[in-house]
């Protein structure tokens, strides 16, 4: 199943997610975050996406993965935060 969601973050930034799941095994198969937020280094968004691929569909697990990603001191983000990413992922999964 493939779902999408988006969120306008306070301050005007747009965050989108497209997530594909395999309901038979309750896991994320593919995920892509896009929008007009700024992430440095920008290619690190793929690290977050890859961390979520194969994850069990579980809000606590998503929170753990996303929080750990943003706790990396090398990653800087403007225009969105960990809770925004978690929120749109949950929204997309709920359809």
PDB file of N, CA, C and O in Angstrom:
ATOM      1  N   UNK A   1       0.844  -1.170   0.000  1.00  0.00           N
ATOM      2  CA  UNK A   1       0.000   0.000   0.000  1.00  0.00           C
ATOM      3  C   UNK A   1       0.897   1.245   0.000  1.00  0.00           C
ATOM      4  O   UNK A   1       1.894   1.303   0.721  1.00  0.00           O
ATOM      5  N   UNK A   2       0.534   2.223  -0.807  1.00  0.00           N
ATOM      6  CA  UNK A   2       1.313   3.450  -0.904  1.00  0.00           C
ATOM      7  C   UNK A   2       0.453   4.617  -0.432  1.00  0.00           C
ATOM      8  O   UNK A   2      -0.675   4.794  -0.893  1.00  0.00           O
ATOM      9  N   UNK A   3       0.991   5.407   0.488  1.00  0.00           N
ATOM     10  CA  UNK A   3       0.283   6.571   1.025  1.00  0.00           C
ATOM     11  C   UNK A   3       1.184   7.792   1.013  1.00  0.00           C
ATOM     12  O   UNK A   3       2.410   7.687   1.009  1.00  0.00           O
ATOM     13  N   UNK A   4       0.547   8.946   1.009  1.00  0.00           N
ATOM     14  CA  UNK A   4       1.266  10.220   1.049  1.00  0.00           C
ATOM     15  C   UNK A   4       0.649  11.112   2.109  1.00  0.00           C
ATOM     16  O   UNK A   4      -0.524  10.983   2.459  1.00  0.00           O
ATOM     17  N   UNK A   5       1.479  12.025   2.613  1.00  0.00           N
ATOM     18  CA  UNK A   5       0.997  13.046   3.542  1.00  0.00           C
ATOM     19  C   UNK A   5       1.909  14.249   3.420  1.00  0.00           C
ATOM     20  O   UNK A   5       3.050  14.147   2.969  1.00  0.00           O
ATOM     21  N   UNK A   6       1.382  15.392   3.832  1.00  0.00           N
ATOM     22  CA  UNK A   6       2.216  16.594   3.873  1.00  0.00           C
ATOM     23  C   UNK A   6       1.793  17.460   5.045  1.00  0.00           C
ATOM     24  O   UNK A   6       0.693  17.336   5.583  1.00  0.00           O
ATOM     25  N   UNK A   7       2.703  18.334   5.414  1.00  0.00           N
ATOM     26  CA  UNK A   7       2.470  19.221   6.549  1.00  0.00           C
ATOM     27  C   UNK A   7       3.158  20.543   6.276  1.00  0.00           C
ATOM     28  O   UNK A   7       4.306  20.583   5.835  1.00  0.00           O
ATOM     29  N   UNK A   8       2.448  21.618   6.543  1.00  0.00           N
ATOM     30  CA  UNK A   8       3.030  22.948   6.499  1.00  0.00           C
ATOM     31  C   UNK A   8       3.524  23.230   7.921  1.00  0.00           C
ATOM     32  O   UNK A   8       2.730  23.388   8.849  1.00  0.00           O
ATOM     33  N   UNK A   9       4.823  23.290   8.069  1.00  0.00           N
ATOM     34  CA  UNK A   9       5.441  23.490   9.383  1.00  0.00           C
ATOM     35  C   UNK A   9       5.348  24.972   9.740  1.00  0.00           C
ATOM     36  O   UNK A   9       5.516  25.822   8.866  1.00  0.00           O
ATOM     37  N   UNK A  10       5.082  25.300  11.014  1.00  0.00           N
ATOM     38  CA  UNK A  10       5.070  26.714  11.402  1.00  0.00           C
ATOM     39  C   UNK A  10       6.345  27.411  10.907  1.00  0.00           C
ATOM     40  O   UNK A  10       7.454  26.915  11.103  1.00  0.00           O
ATOM     41  N   UNK A  11       6.166  28.544  10.277  1.00  0.00           N
ATOM     42  CA  UNK A  11       7.296  29.239   9.681  1.00  0.00           C
ATOM     43  C   UNK A  11       7.284  29.086   8.170  1.00  0.00           C
ATOM     44  O   UNK A  11       8.108  29.674   7.470  1.00  0.00           O
ATOM     45  N   UNK A  12       6.344  28.294   7.673  1.00  0.00           N
ATOM     46  CA  UNK A  12       6.125  28.231   6.243  1.00  0.00           C
ATOM     47  C   UNK A  12       6.763  27.104   5.470  1.00  0.00           C
ATOM     48  O   UNK A  12       6.567  27.031   4.257  1.00  0.00           O
ATOM     49  N   UNK A  13       7.512  26.222   6.095  1.00  0.00           N
ATOM     50  CA  UNK A  13       8.162  25.127   5.376  1.00  0.00           C
ATOM     51  C   UNK A  13       7.182  23.987   5.130  1.00  0.00           C
ATOM     52  O   UNK A  13       6.315  23.703   5.957  1.00  0.00           O
ATOM     53  N   UNK A  14       7.335  23.339   3.976  1.00  0.00           N
ATOM     54  CA  UNK A  14       6.476  22.227   3.612  1.00  0.00           C
ATOM     55  C   UNK A  14       7.263  20.925   3.703  1.00  0.00           C
ATOM     56  O   UNK A  14       8.393  20.837   3.221  1.00  0.00           O
ATOM     57  N   UNK A  15       6.671  19.938   4.312  1.00  0.00           N
ATOM     58  CA  UNK A  15       7.283  18.628   4.478  1.00  0.00           C
ATOM     59  C   UNK A  15       6.312  17.595   3.916  1.00  0.00           C
ATOM     60  O   UNK A  15       5.130  17.593   4.260  1.00  0.00           O
ATOM     61  N   UNK A  16       6.820  16.709   3.041  1.00  0.00           N
ATOM     62  CA  UNK A  16       6.000  15.661   2.427  1.00  0.00           C
ATOM     63  C   UNK A  16       6.654  14.300   2.654  1.00  0.00           C
ATOM     64  O   UNK A  16       7.871  14.194   2.806  1.00  0.00           O
ATOM     65  N   UNK A  17       5.816  13.264   2.673  1.00  0.00           N
ATOM     66  CA  UNK A  17       6.318  11.900   2.731  1.00  0.00           C
ATOM     67  C   UNK A  17       5.467  11.026   1.816  1.00  0.00           C
ATOM     68  O   UNK A  17       4.248  11.179   1.728  1.00  0.00           O
ATOM     69  N   UNK A  18       6.137  10.122   1.151  1.00  0.00           N
ATOM     70  CA  UNK A  18       5.493   9.047   0.409  1.00  0.00           C
ATOM     71  C   UNK A  18       6.023   7.759   1.026  1.00  0.00           C
ATOM     72  O   UNK A  18       7.233   7.539   1.083  1.00  0.00           O
ATOM     73  N   UNK A  19       5.117   6.921   1.481  1.00  0.00           N
ATOM     74  CA  UNK A  19       5.534   5.693   2.162  1.00  0.00           C
ATOM     75  C   UNK A  19       4.773   4.506   1.584  1.00  0.00           C
ATOM     76  O   UNK A  19       3.555   4.545   1.407  1.00  0.00           O
ATOM     77  N   UNK A  20       5.520   3.464   1.299  1.00  0.00           N
ATOM     78  CA  UNK A  20       4.939   2.233   0.786  1.00  0.00           C
ATOM     79  C   UNK A  20       5.143   1.146   1.837  1.00  0.00           C
ATOM     80  O   UNK A  20       6.244   0.960   2.356  1.00  0.00           O
ATOM     81  N   UNK A  21       4.069   0.441   2.138  1.00  0.00           N
ATOM     82  CA  UNK A  21       4.145  -0.604   3.159  1.00  0.00           C
ATOM     83  C   UNK A  21       3.719  -1.947   2.580  1.00  0.00           C
ATOM     84  O   UNK A  21       3.001  -2.024   1.584  1.00  0.00           O
ATOM     85  N   UNK A  22       4.180  -2.986   3.232  1.00  0.00           N
ATOM     86  CA  UNK A  22       3.725  -4.333   2.936  1.00  0.00           C
ATOM     87  C   UNK A  22       2.883  -4.750   4.133  1.00  0.00           C
ATOM     88  O   UNK A  22       3.408  -5.106   5.188  1.00  0.00           O
ATOM     89  N   UNK A  23       1.586  -4.701   3.952  1.00  0.00           N
ATOM     90  CA  UNK A  23       0.664  -4.989   5.050  1.00  0.00           C
ATOM     91  C   UNK A  23       0.795  -6.422   5.552  1.00  0.00           C
ATOM     92  O   UNK A  23       0.538  -6.689   6.726  1.00  0.00           O
ATOM     93  N   UNK A  24       1.189  -7.348   4.680  1.00  0.00           N
ATOM     94  CA  UNK A  24       1.277  -8.756   5.083  1.00  0.00           C
ATOM     95  C   UNK A  24       2.362  -8.988   6.126  1.00  0.00           C
ATOM     96  O   UNK A  24       2.284  -9.934   6.909  1.00  0.00           O
ATOM     97  N   UNK A  25       3.378  -8.121   6.138  1.00  0.00           N
ATOM     98  CA  UNK A  25       4.454  -8.258   7.131  1.00  0.00           C
ATOM     99  C   UNK A  25       4.557  -7.028   8.037  1.00  0.00           C
ATOM    100  O   UNK A  25       5.444  -6.949   8.886  1.00  0.00           O
ATOM    101  N   UNK A  26       3.646  -6.071   7.851  1.00  0.00           N
ATOM    102  CA  UNK A  26       3.582  -4.852   8.674  1.00  0.00           C
ATOM    103  C   UNK A  26       4.915  -4.105   8.724  1.00  0.00           C
ATOM    104  O   UNK A  26       5.400  -3.736   9.793  1.00  0.00           O
ATOM    105  N   UNK A  27       5.493  -3.892   7.538  1.00  0.00           N
ATOM    106  CA  UNK A  27       6.768  -3.185   7.470  1.00  0.00           C
ATOM    107  C   UNK A  27       6.750  -2.126   6.372  1.00  0.00           C
ATOM    108  O   UNK A  27       5.974  -2.201   5.419  1.00  0.00           O
ATOM    109  N   UNK A  28       7.630  -1.135   6.535  1.00  0.00           N
ATOM    110  CA  UNK A  28       7.835  -0.126   5.501  1.00  0.00           C
ATOM    111  C   UNK A  28       8.731  -0.741   4.427  1.00  0.00           C
ATOM    112  O   UNK A  28       9.787  -1.299   4.725  1.00  0.00           O
ATOM    113  N   UNK A  29       8.293  -0.627   3.179  1.00  0.00           N
ATOM    114  CA  UNK A  29       9.055  -1.150   2.053  1.00  0.00           C
ATOM    115  C   UNK A  29       9.881  -0.035   1.414  1.00  0.00           C
ATOM    116  O   UNK A  29      11.035  -0.241   1.037  1.00  0.00           O
ATOM    117  N   UNK A  30       9.278   1.142   1.300  1.00  0.00           N
ATOM    118  CA  UNK A  30       9.969   2.273   0.693  1.00  0.00           C
ATOM    119  C   UNK A  30       9.421   3.557   1.302  1.00  0.00           C
ATOM    120  O   UNK A  30       8.251   3.625   1.679  1.00  0.00           O
ATOM    121  N   UNK A  31      10.272   4.573   1.396  1.00  0.00           N
ATOM    122  CA  UNK A  31       9.852   5.851   1.976  1.00  0.00           C
ATOM    123  C   UNK A  31      10.696   6.971   1.376  1.00  0.00           C
ATOM    124  O   UNK A  31      11.888   6.799   1.117  1.00  0.00           O
ATOM    125  N   UNK A  32      10.057   8.121   1.159  1.00  0.00           N
ATOM    126  CA  UNK A  32      10.785   9.270   0.627  1.00  0.00           C
ATOM    127  C   UNK A  32      10.218  10.548   1.248  1.00  0.00           C
ATOM    128  O   UNK A  32       9.019  10.817   1.173  1.00  0.00           O
ATOM    129  N   UNK A  33      11.109  11.324   1.860  1.00  0.00           N
ATOM    130  CA  UNK A  33      10.753  12.633   2.398  1.00  0.00           C
ATOM    131  C   UNK A  33      11.176  13.698   1.404  1.00  0.00           C
ATOM    132  O   UNK A  33      12.283  13.645   0.867  1.00  0.00           O
ATOM    133  N   UNK A  34      10.307  14.660   1.157  1.00  0.00           N
ATOM    134  CA  UNK A  34      10.630  15.791   0.303  1.00  0.00           C
ATOM    135  C   UNK A  34      10.027  17.045   0.919  1.00  0.00           C
ATOM    136  O   UNK A  34       9.272  16.966   1.889  1.00  0.00           O
ATOM    137  N   UNK A  35      10.359  18.189   0.361  1.00  0.00           N
ATOM    138  CA  UNK A  35       9.798  19.450   0.836  1.00  0.00           C
ATOM    139  C   UNK A  35      10.804  20.567   0.709  1.00  0.00           C
ATOM    140  O   UNK A  35      11.847  20.418   0.072  1.00  0.00           O
ATOM    141  N   UNK A  36      10.477  21.693   1.327  1.00  0.00           N
ATOM    142  CA  UNK A  36      11.377  22.838   1.228  1.00  0.00           C
ATOM    143  C   UNK A  36      12.106  23.138   2.538  1.00  0.00           C
ATOM    144  O   UNK A  36      12.485  24.280   2.798  1.00  0.00           O
ATOM    145  N   UNK A  37      12.297  22.114   3.351  1.00  0.00           N
ATOM    146  CA  UNK A  37      13.134  22.215   4.540  1.00  0.00           C
ATOM    147  C   UNK A  37      14.601  22.108   4.097  1.00  0.00           C
ATOM    148  O   UNK A  37      14.885  21.668   2.983  1.00  0.00           O
ATOM    149  N   UNK A  38      15.513  22.507   4.961  1.00  0.00           N
ATOM    150  CA  UNK A  38      16.939  22.440   4.643  1.00  0.00           C
ATOM    151  C   UNK A  38      17.625  21.461   5.584  1.00  0.00           C
ATOM    152  O   UNK A  38      17.555  21.598   6.805  1.00  0.00           O
ATOM    153  N   UNK A  39      18.281  20.481   5.003  1.00  0.00           N
ATOM    154  CA  UNK A  39      19.022  19.487   5.766  1.00  0.00           C
ATOM    155  C   UNK A  39      20.460  19.513   5.285  1.00  0.00           C
ATOM    156  O   UNK A  39      20.722  19.484   4.082  1.00  0.00           O
ATOM    157  N   UNK A  40      21.388  19.569   6.223  1.00  0.00           N
ATOM    158  CA  UNK A  40      22.806  19.558   5.861  1.00  0.00           C
ATOM    159  C   UNK A  40      23.516  18.500   6.677  1.00  0.00           C
ATOM    160  O   UNK A  40      23.351  18.448   7.896  1.00  0.00           O
ATOM    161  N   UNK A  41      24.300  17.658   6.034  1.00  0.00           N
ATOM    162  CA  UNK A  41      24.452  17.496   4.596  1.00  0.00           C
ATOM    163  C   UNK A  41      23.165  16.922   3.997  1.00  0.00           C
ATOM    164  O   UNK A  41      22.565  16.013   4.569  1.00  0.00           O
ATOM    165  N   UNK A  42      22.744  17.450   2.855  1.00  0.00           N
ATOM    166  CA  UNK A  42      21.437  17.116   2.293  1.00  0.00           C
ATOM    167  C   UNK A  42      21.266  15.648   1.929  1.00  0.00           C
ATOM    168  O   UNK A  42      20.151  15.127   1.960  1.00  0.00           O
ATOM    169  N   UNK A  43      22.359  14.979   1.587  1.00  0.00           N
ATOM    170  CA  UNK A  43      22.231  13.559   1.230  1.00  0.00           C
ATOM    171  C   UNK A  43      21.895  12.686   2.438  1.00  0.00           C
ATOM    172  O   UNK A  43      21.550  11.515   2.276  1.00  0.00           O
ATOM    173  N   UNK A  44      21.991  13.240   3.639  1.00  0.00           N
ATOM    174  CA  UNK A  44      21.684  12.468   4.848  1.00  0.00           C
ATOM    175  C   UNK A  44      20.204  12.108   4.962  1.00  0.00           C
ATOM    176  O   UNK A  44      19.842  11.229   5.745  1.00  0.00           O
ATOM    177  N   UNK A  45      19.348  12.772   4.194  1.00  0.00           N
ATOM    178  CA  UNK A  45      17.929  12.399   4.221  1.00  0.00           C
ATOM    179  C   UNK A  45      17.776  10.940   3.798  1.00  0.00           C
ATOM    180  O   UNK A  45      16.865  10.247   4.249  1.00  0.00           O
ATOM    181  N   UNK A  46      18.681  10.477   2.922  1.00  0.00           N
ATOM    182  CA  UNK A  46      18.643   9.075   2.493  1.00  0.00           C
ATOM    183  C   UNK A  46      19.007   8.129   3.642  1.00  0.00           C
ATOM    184  O   UNK A  46      18.532   6.994   3.690  1.00  0.00           O
ATOM    185  N   UNK A  47      19.843   8.597   4.557  1.00  0.00           N
ATOM    186  CA  UNK A  47      20.180   7.797   5.734  1.00  0.00           C
ATOM    187  C   UNK A  47      18.940   7.582   6.587  1.00  0.00           C
ATOM    188  O   UNK A  47      18.691   6.476   7.067  1.00  0.00           O
ATOM    189  N   UNK A  48      18.163   8.645   6.775  1.00  0.00           N
ATOM    190  CA  UNK A  48      16.920   8.518   7.539  1.00  0.00           C
ATOM    191  C   UNK A  48      15.958   7.581   6.833  1.00  0.00           C
ATOM    192  O   UNK A  48      15.380   6.692   7.459  1.00  0.00           O
ATOM    193  N   UNK A  49      15.784   7.772   5.541  1.00  0.00           N
ATOM    194  CA  UNK A  49      14.876   6.911   4.777  1.00  0.00           C
ATOM    195  C   UNK A  49      15.303   5.447   4.855  1.00  0.00           C
ATOM    196  O   UNK A  49      14.472   4.561   5.054  1.00  0.00           O
ATOM    197  N   UNK A  50      16.593   5.202   4.699  1.00  0.00           N
ATOM    198  CA  UNK A  50      17.100   3.824   4.761  1.00  0.00           C
ATOM    199  C   UNK A  50      16.930   3.218   6.152  1.00  0.00           C
ATOM    200  O   UNK A  50      16.727   2.012   6.286  1.00  0.00           O
ATOM    201  N   UNK A  51      17.012   4.048   7.176  1.00  0.00           N
ATOM    202  CA  UNK A  51      16.808   3.564   8.548  1.00  0.00           C
ATOM    203  C   UNK A  51      15.364   3.130   8.774  1.00  0.00           C
ATOM    204  O   UNK A  51      15.094   2.231   9.571  1.00  0.00           O
ATOM    205  N   UNK A  52      14.445   3.772   8.069  1.00  0.00           N
ATOM    206  CA  UNK A  52      13.026   3.452   8.228  1.00  0.00           C
ATOM    207  C   UNK A  52      12.572   2.295   7.337  1.00  0.00           C
ATOM    208  O   UNK A  52      11.579   1.633   7.638  1.00  0.00           O
ATOM    209  N   UNK A  53      13.296   2.051   6.239  1.00  0.00           N
ATOM    210  CA  UNK A  53      12.950   0.927   5.360  1.00  0.00           C
ATOM    211  C   UNK A  53      13.131  -0.380   6.124  1.00  0.00           C
ATOM    212  O   UNK A  53      14.160  -0.603   6.762  1.00  0.00           O
ATOM    213  N   UNK A  54      12.142  -1.218   6.053  1.00  0.00           N
ATOM    214  CA  UNK A  54      12.204  -2.493   6.757  1.00  0.00           C
ATOM    215  C   UNK A  54      11.749  -2.423   8.194  1.00  0.00           C
ATOM    216  O   UNK A  54      11.660  -3.451   8.866  1.00  0.00           O
ATOM    217  N   UNK A  55      11.453  -1.207   8.689  1.00  0.00           N
ATOM    218  CA  UNK A  55      11.015  -1.064  10.078  1.00  0.00           C
ATOM    219  C   UNK A  55       9.588  -1.570  10.236  1.00  0.00           C
ATOM    220  O   UNK A  55       8.744  -1.391   9.358  1.00  0.00           O
ATOM    221  N   UNK A  56       9.339  -2.210  11.384  1.00  0.00           N
ATOM    222  CA  UNK A  56       7.987  -2.625  11.743  1.00  0.00           C
ATOM    223  C   UNK A  56       7.124  -1.377  11.832  1.00  0.00           C
ATOM    224  O   UNK A  56       7.604  -0.321  12.245  1.00  0.00           O
ATOM    225  N   UNK A  57       5.870  -1.484  11.454  1.00  0.00           N
ATOM    226  CA  UNK A  57       4.944  -0.356  11.557  1.00  0.00           C
ATOM    227  C   UNK A  57       4.561  -0.219  13.021  1.00  0.00           C
ATOM    228  O   UNK A  57       3.657  -0.890  13.519  1.00  0.00           O
ATOM    229  N   UNK A  58       5.283   0.678  13.694  1.00  0.00           N
ATOM    230  CA  UNK A  58       5.129   0.886  15.131  1.00  0.00           C
ATOM    231  C   UNK A  58       5.573   2.318  15.455  1.00  0.00           C
ATOM    232  O   UNK A  58       6.723   2.685  15.214  1.00  0.00           O
ATOM    233  N   UNK A  59       4.667   3.110  15.996  1.00  0.00           N
ATOM    234  CA  UNK A  59       4.961   4.516  16.261  1.00  0.00           C
ATOM    235  C   UNK A  59       6.163   4.702  17.177  1.00  0.00           C
ATOM    236  O   UNK A  59       6.971   5.604  16.956  1.00  0.00           O
ATOM    237  N   UNK A  60       6.293   3.870  18.192  1.00  0.00           N
ATOM    238  CA  UNK A  60       7.435   3.994  19.105  1.00  0.00           C
ATOM    239  C   UNK A  60       8.758   3.707  18.395  1.00  0.00           C
ATOM    240  O   UNK A  60       9.766   4.363  18.655  1.00  0.00           O
ATOM    241  N   UNK A  61       8.742   2.727  17.503  1.00  0.00           N
ATOM    242  CA  UNK A  61       9.948   2.400  16.726  1.00  0.00           C
ATOM    243  C   UNK A  61      10.304   3.560  15.816  1.00  0.00           C
ATOM    244  O   UNK A  61      11.477   3.919  15.707  1.00  0.00           O
ATOM    245  N   UNK A  62       9.310   4.158  15.155  1.00  0.00           N
ATOM    246  CA  UNK A  62       9.565   5.316  14.291  1.00  0.00           C
ATOM    247  C   UNK A  62      10.149   6.467  15.090  1.00  0.00           C
ATOM    248  O   UNK A  62      11.096   7.122  14.653  1.00  0.00           O
ATOM    249  N   UNK A  63       9.577   6.711  16.271  1.00  0.00           N
ATOM    250  CA  UNK A  63      10.074   7.804  17.129  1.00  0.00           C
ATOM    251  C   UNK A  63      11.544   7.571  17.479  1.00  0.00           C
ATOM    252  O   UNK A  63      12.351   8.500  17.446  1.00  0.00           O
ATOM    253  N   UNK A  64      11.880   6.347  17.807  1.00  0.00           N
ATOM    254  CA  UNK A  64      13.261   5.997  18.169  1.00  0.00           C
ATOM    255  C   UNK A  64      14.211   6.229  16.980  1.00  0.00           C
ATOM    256  O   UNK A  64      15.269   6.838  17.139  1.00  0.00           O
ATOM    257  N   UNK A  65      13.835   5.752  15.815  1.00  0.00           N
ATOM    258  CA  UNK A  65      14.688   5.902  14.625  1.00  0.00           C
ATOM    259  C   UNK A  65      14.874   7.373  14.267  1.00  0.00           C
ATOM    260  O   UNK A  65      15.995   7.818  14.019  1.00  0.00           O
ATOM    261  N   UNK A  66      13.778   8.125  14.241  1.00  0.00           N
ATOM    262  CA  UNK A  66      13.840   9.543  13.859  1.00  0.00           C
ATOM    263  C   UNK A  66      14.604  10.355  14.896  1.00  0.00           C
ATOM    264  O   UNK A  66      15.420  11.202  14.533  1.00  0.00           O
ATOM    265  N   UNK A  67      14.354  10.111  16.174  1.00  0.00           N
ATOM    266  CA  UNK A  67      15.064  10.828  17.240  1.00  0.00           C
ATOM    267  C   UNK A  67      16.561  10.547  17.168  1.00  0.00           C
ATOM    268  O   UNK A  67      17.369  11.471  17.253  1.00  0.00           O
ATOM    269  N   UNK A  68      16.933   9.287  17.013  1.00  0.00           N
ATOM    270  CA  UNK A  68      18.356   8.931  16.917  1.00  0.00           C
ATOM    271  C   UNK A  68      19.013   9.612  15.721  1.00  0.00           C
ATOM    272  O   UNK A  68      20.151  10.072  15.815  1.00  0.00           O
ATOM    273  N   UNK A  69      18.307   9.677  14.606  1.00  0.00           N
ATOM    274  CA  UNK A  69      18.841  10.338  13.412  1.00  0.00           C
ATOM    275  C   UNK A  69      19.143  11.806  13.696  1.00  0.00           C
ATOM    276  O   UNK A  69      20.225  12.295  13.373  1.00  0.00           O
ATOM    277  N   UNK A  70      18.190  12.503  14.297  1.00  0.00           N
ATOM    278  CA  UNK A  70      18.372  13.940  14.524  1.00  0.00           C
ATOM    279  C   UNK A  70      19.301  14.263  15.689  1.00  0.00           C
ATOM    280  O   UNK A  70      19.725  15.408  15.838  1.00  0.00           O
ATOM    281  N   UNK A  71      19.621  13.273  16.514  1.00  0.00           N
ATOM    282  CA  UNK A  71      20.574  13.506  17.607  1.00  0.00           C
ATOM    283  C   UNK A  71      22.016  13.495  17.114  1.00  0.00           C
ATOM    284  O   UNK A  71      22.926  13.865  17.857  1.00  0.00           O
ATOM    285  N   UNK A  72      22.235  13.077  15.876  1.00  0.00           N
ATOM    286  CA  UNK A  72      23.563  13.100  15.270  1.00  0.00           C
ATOM    287  C   UNK A  72      24.017  14.552  15.144  1.00  0.00           C
ATOM    288  O   UNK A  72      23.375  15.349  14.459  1.00  0.00           O
ATOM    289  N   UNK A  73      25.103  14.889  15.795  1.00  0.00           N
ATOM    290  CA  UNK A  73      25.580  16.269  15.823  1.00  0.00           C
ATOM    291  C   UNK A  73      26.038  16.788  14.472  1.00  0.00           C
ATOM    292  O   UNK A  73      26.178  17.997  14.291  1.00  0.00           O
ATOM    293  N   UNK A  74      26.271  15.900  13.529  1.00  0.00           N
ATOM    294  CA  UNK A  74      26.734  16.321  12.210  1.00  0.00           C
ATOM    295  C   UNK A  74      25.579  16.798  11.324  1.00  0.00           C
ATOM    296  O   UNK A  74      25.810  17.431  10.294  1.00  0.00           O
ATOM    297  N   UNK A  75      24.358  16.501  11.714  1.00  0.00           N
ATOM    298  CA  UNK A  75      23.194  16.834  10.903  1.00  0.00           C
ATOM    299  C   UNK A  75      22.572  18.123  11.406  1.00  0.00           C
ATOM    300  O   UNK A  75      22.326  18.293  12.600  1.00  0.00           O
ATOM    301  N   UNK A  76      22.326  19.021  10.473  1.00  0.00           N
ATOM    302  CA  UNK A  76      21.663  20.287  10.794  1.00  0.00           C
ATOM    303  C   UNK A  76      20.402  20.386   9.953  1.00  0.00           C
ATOM    304  O   UNK A  76      20.412  20.050   8.769  1.00  0.00           O
ATOM    305  N   UNK A  77      19.325  20.844  10.559  1.00  0.00           N
ATOM    306  CA  UNK A  77      18.070  20.996   9.828  1.00  0.00           C
ATOM    307  C   UNK A  77      17.428  22.328  10.175  1.00  0.00           C
ATOM    308  O   UNK A  77      17.436  22.763  11.327  1.00  0.00           O
ATOM    309  N   UNK A  78      16.876  22.963   9.157  1.00  0.00           N
ATOM    310  CA  UNK A  78      16.124  24.203   9.321  1.00  0.00           C
ATOM    311  C   UNK A  78      14.762  24.010   8.682  1.00  0.00           C
ATOM    312  O   UNK A  78      14.656  23.447   7.592  1.00  0.00           O
ATOM    313  N   UNK A  79      13.739  24.468   9.345  1.00  0.00           N
ATOM    314  CA  UNK A  79      12.408  24.435   8.759  1.00  0.00           C
ATOM    315  C   UNK A  79      11.551  23.263   9.164  1.00  0.00           C
ATOM    316  O   UNK A  79      10.376  23.220   8.798  1.00  0.00           O
ATOM    317  N   UNK A  80      12.083  22.314   9.902  1.00  0.00           N
ATOM    318  CA  UNK A  80      11.319  21.158  10.383  1.00  0.00           C
ATOM    319  C   UNK A  80      12.117  20.503  11.502  1.00  0.00           C
ATOM    320  O   UNK A  80      13.293  20.807  11.700  1.00  0.00           O
ATOM    321  N   UNK A  81      11.480  19.619  12.216  1.00  0.00           N
ATOM    322  CA  UNK A  81      12.158  18.914  13.297  1.00  0.00           C
ATOM    323  C   UNK A  81      11.697  17.473  13.379  1.00  0.00           C
ATOM    324  O   UNK A  81      10.832  17.051  12.611  1.00  0.00           O
ATOM    325  N   UNK A  82      12.262  16.718  14.299  1.00  0.00           N
ATOM    326  CA  UNK A  82      11.936  15.300  14.424  1.00  0.00           C
ATOM    327  C   UNK A  82      10.436  15.032  14.572  1.00  0.00           C
ATOM    328  O   UNK A  82       9.916  14.098  13.961  1.00  0.00           O
ATOM    329  N   UNK A  83       9.746  15.828  15.362  1.00  0.00           N
ATOM    330  CA  UNK A  83       8.312  15.609  15.580  1.00  0.00           C
ATOM    331  C   UNK A  83       7.516  15.816  14.302  1.00  0.00           C
ATOM    332  O   UNK A  83       6.497  15.160  14.092  1.00  0.00           O
ATOM    333  N   UNK A  84       7.975  16.727  13.443  1.00  0.00           N
ATOM    334  CA  UNK A  84       7.296  16.956  12.166  1.00  0.00           C
ATOM    335  C   UNK A  84       7.417  15.737  11.262  1.00  0.00           C
ATOM    336  O   UNK A  84       6.450  15.337  10.615  1.00  0.00           O
ATOM    337  N   UNK A  85       8.599  15.154  11.221  1.00  0.00           N
ATOM    338  CA  UNK A  85       8.811  13.949  10.414  1.00  0.00           C
ATOM    339  C   UNK A  85       7.964  12.792  10.945  1.00  0.00           C
ATOM    340  O   UNK A  85       7.344  12.067  10.167  1.00  0.00           O
ATOM    341  N   UNK A  86       7.940  12.623  12.244  1.00  0.00           N
ATOM    342  CA  UNK A  86       7.138  11.566  12.853  1.00  0.00           C
ATOM    343  C   UNK A  86       5.655  11.786  12.571  1.00  0.00           C
ATOM    344  O   UNK A  86       4.939  10.850  12.215  1.00  0.00           O
ATOM    345  N   UNK A  87       5.201  13.017  12.729  1.00  0.00           N
ATOM    346  CA  UNK A  87       3.791  13.330  12.530  1.00  0.00           C
ATOM    347  C   UNK A  87       3.309  13.012  11.108  1.00  0.00           C
ATOM    348  O   UNK A  87       2.251  12.407  10.933  1.00  0.00           O
ATOM    349  N   UNK A  88       4.080  13.416  10.098  1.00  0.00           N
ATOM    350  CA  UNK A  88       3.601  13.146   8.737  1.00  0.00           C
ATOM    351  C   UNK A  88       3.725  11.670   8.369  1.00  0.00           C
ATOM    352  O   UNK A  88       2.941  11.168   7.564  1.00  0.00           O
ATOM    353  N   UNK A  89       4.692  10.976   8.943  1.00  0.00           N
ATOM    354  CA  UNK A  89       4.807   9.543   8.693  1.00  0.00           C
ATOM    355  C   UNK A  89       3.582   8.818   9.264  1.00  0.00           C
ATOM    356  O   UNK A  89       3.001   7.971   8.586  1.00  0.00           O
ATOM    357  N   UNK A  90       3.192   9.133  10.475  1.00  0.00           N
ATOM    358  CA  UNK A  90       2.018   8.523  11.109  1.00  0.00           C
ATOM    359  C   UNK A  90       0.759   8.899  10.326  1.00  0.00           C
ATOM    360  O   UNK A  90      -0.110   8.058  10.093  1.00  0.00           O
ATOM    361  N   UNK A  91       0.668  10.165   9.924  1.00  0.00           N
ATOM    362  CA  UNK A  91      -0.491  10.623   9.138  1.00  0.00           C
ATOM    363  C   UNK A  91      -0.613   9.835   7.831  1.00  0.00           C
ATOM    364  O   UNK A  91      -1.707   9.415   7.456  1.00  0.00           O
ATOM    365  N   UNK A  92       0.499   9.638   7.150  1.00  0.00           N
ATOM    366  CA  UNK A  92       0.490   8.886   5.886  1.00  0.00           C
ATOM    367  C   UNK A  92       0.060   7.441   6.127  1.00  0.00           C
ATOM    368  O   UNK A  92      -0.729   6.893   5.357  1.00  0.00           O
ATOM    369  N   UNK A  93       0.560   6.836   7.162  1.00  0.00           N
ATOM    370  CA  UNK A  93       0.235   5.435   7.438  1.00  0.00           C
ATOM    371  C   UNK A  93      -1.226   5.238   7.830  1.00  0.00           C
ATOM    372  O   UNK A  93      -1.794   4.167   7.621  1.00  0.00           O
ATOM    373  N   UNK A  94      -1.814   6.258   8.387  1.00  0.00           N
ATOM    374  CA  UNK A  94      -3.238   6.180   8.767  1.00  0.00           C
ATOM    375  C   UNK A  94      -4.142   6.439   7.571  1.00  0.00           C
ATOM    376  O   UNK A  94      -5.354   6.236   7.637  1.00  0.00           O
ATOM    377  N   UNK A  95      -3.529   6.896   6.462  1.00  0.00           N
ATOM    378  CA  UNK A  95      -4.292   7.116   5.235  1.00  0.00           C
ATOM    379  C   UNK A  95      -5.061   8.360   5.309  1.00  0.00           C
ATOM    380  O   UNK A  95      -5.766   8.708   4.362  1.00  0.00           O
TER     381      UNK A  95
END
